[in-house]
């Protein structure tokens, strides 16, 4: 991609002349937008249920699910607080509304862990007007923790890309405006790709927010308030 087009893409999102984004997602290892599954250290000799306490292959799936709250309390939180980056916020859950109460009970199991968590990340894929009460409940239980939208992507159920589709723009606007107690929203992916996006590893042909070939850029319509998701 030419440097001029790269600069245009970044300025259209983050500059004062553009959408003035002030945050975004920088993934580590594979994500659900990757075209194949991969880990921090792939190996042909991997054992699926391996307990890798020495971190030789980064196979910590079981420990990750069972002890994440403890790890945040004893390691991640203190490390951030004692560093030059102590203003970094820790967001937990980062998943569907329906999972919030159950997951938070496991993560914020004691006061120390509770104090280390700053906010709660929400995805939109299972949202409905019938489960907004979960956000009310969460705010009542954890009024000092902010809630923020962290992932939304049109086409996840329809499995296709629709250039210039304003109906999808309305869905994004509703997702941003409607949820009670949500204080912000950030872009899931600013993705450069061909005009026919490759299928992602687990969602088929979902719709990125910006499509580029090597010469041109097409910015898909998004927020009705003048911004883009």
N, C-alpha and C positions, 0 to 999 in steps of 0.2 A: 504494500500500500504506500503511495507517495507520502512524503513527510507533510505536505500541505493538507492532504486529506486527513492524516492522523491528527494534525493540529485542529482542524475544523471539528472533528469528532469530539475531542476533549473540550474544546471551547464551547461547543453547543450544549454540553452537559454542565460544566463546572465554572464557566466564566460569568461575569456580570452581564455580558451581552446575551448569554444563553439562559439556561434553566437554573443556574446558581445552586447546583447540588453542593452539599457540604459533607457528604459521607457516601460510602459505597462498600461493596463487599469484595474482599480479596481472598479467595479460597486457598486453602492449603490442601494438597493432594486432590483426588478426584471429587467431582460434584455430580449432581443429577443432570447437569447440562453437558457433561463430558460425553464424547461419542463412544467411549469404552470405559469399563471399570478398571481402576488401578488404585494402589495404596502408596504409602510413603516408600515402601521397599518391597516390590514384588519379587517373588522367588518361586522357582519351579518346585522347590521342596517344601512349600508351605503345608502345614497341617491345619485344617479348618478350626479345630477346637484347641489349638495349641495354647498353653499358658506361657507366654514369653516374658517372664519377669526380668530378663536381662536386656530387653529391647533389641534383640538381634534382628528380628523380622517385623517388629511393630505389630504383632498379632495380640491385641489386647481387647478383643471384642467383649468378652464376658466381664472383665474388670471394668471396662469403660461404662457399661450399663449399670453395674452394681455399685461402683464406688466413685462415680463422677462427683457427687456432692462432697465426699471426703477429700478428693483430690483438689477441688476448688478451695476448700477450707484450709487445707494443710500446705498446699503447694502453689497453685496458680495465684490465688488472692494475695498471699504474703509476698510472693515474688514481684507482682505488679506494684504493690504498695511500697515496696522498698526500692523500687527502681526510679529512673528518671521519667518514667511514663506512668506515674501514679494517677494521672487523670483519665486513664483508659477505663471505660465502663464494661462490666461483665454482664452479658445478656444470656439468660438461660432459656430452656425449653426449645425455642426456635422450631416450632412444629404447629400442628393443627389446634384449633380452639378446644376441641373435644378432649384433648390430652392434658390440658392445663392443670386442672385440679389434682389429678392423680400423679402427674409428674412432679409438680411443685411440692407435694407432700413428701416425696422421696428425696428431693434435692435440698429443700430448706428444712431439714430435719432437726437442726439445732440453731441456736442464736448466732454462733460464729459463722456458720455457713450462710445464714440469712443475711448477715451484715456484709458478706463478700459479694452478694448478688445485687446488681444495680437495676436490672430491668428484665422484661419478659418478651421474647420474640415470637411473633405470630405469623403463620402461613394462612393463605386464603382458600385452600382447595376444598375444605369441607365446611366452609362458612354457610350459614343460612340465618334468616331472621329468627328462627326458632332456637338458636343457640347463643344469641347475644347475652343471655342471662349468665353465661359462664364468665363473661368479661366483668359483669357486675359483681358476681361472687368473688372473682379473683381480686378485684379492686378493694372489696370490703376486707378480705383476708390479708392483703398485702398493699395497703394504701400508699406506702412509701416507695413502691417499685413501679417504674414507668412501664408501659406496654407500647410496643412499636411493631409495625408491619415489616417483616423481613423477607417475605417471599411471595410472589404472585406471578403467574405466567399464563396468558391466554392460550387456548388451544390444547390444554392438558387432557380434556375429555373428548374434544372434537378431532384431535390428532391432525391438525392442519394449520397452515399459515394463511392469513387473509390480509393482504396489503390494503391499507387505507380504510380499515373497518372501524367505524365510529361506535358501533354497538359495543365493541370490546373496550373502547375508551370510556364509555359510560359505566361498564362493569368495574373498571379500575377506580373511577371517581367515586362510585358508591362504596367500594371497599375501603377507600381512604376516609370518606366523610362519615359513614354510618357507624362504625364500631365505637361503642362508648368507652371512654377512658384511654383510647389509643392516642398517643401524643406525637406520633411521627410515622414516617414511612421511608424506606430507602430502596433503591434499585437492586433487583435481584441480580441482573446481569446486563452489562453494557457489552454486547457481543458483536464482534466483527466476523462476518462469514460471507459465503456466497449468497446469491439471491434465492437459492433453494437450500435451506439449512439442512445439515445432516441430521439424522435421527439421534436424539440423546440416548443415554444408556438405559433409561427406564421410563421415558415418557413419549417416545415416538417423535413426531415432528411438532414440537412446541414452538411458540412464536417468540423470537428475540425482539428487542425493542429497536434495534437498528441493524439494517442489512447492508453490507458492503461487498462489492467485488473489488478488483484492484484499481478501479478508476472512479467509481461513483459511490454515493451513499444515499440510502433511502431511509428516512426517519418515519417510523410508523406513528400515526396519530395516537396520542395518549390523553393525559389529563385535560379535563374540560376547563380547569382553572388556569390554563396557560402553562402548566408545567408538564413534565413527562415522568412516567414511572419507569 
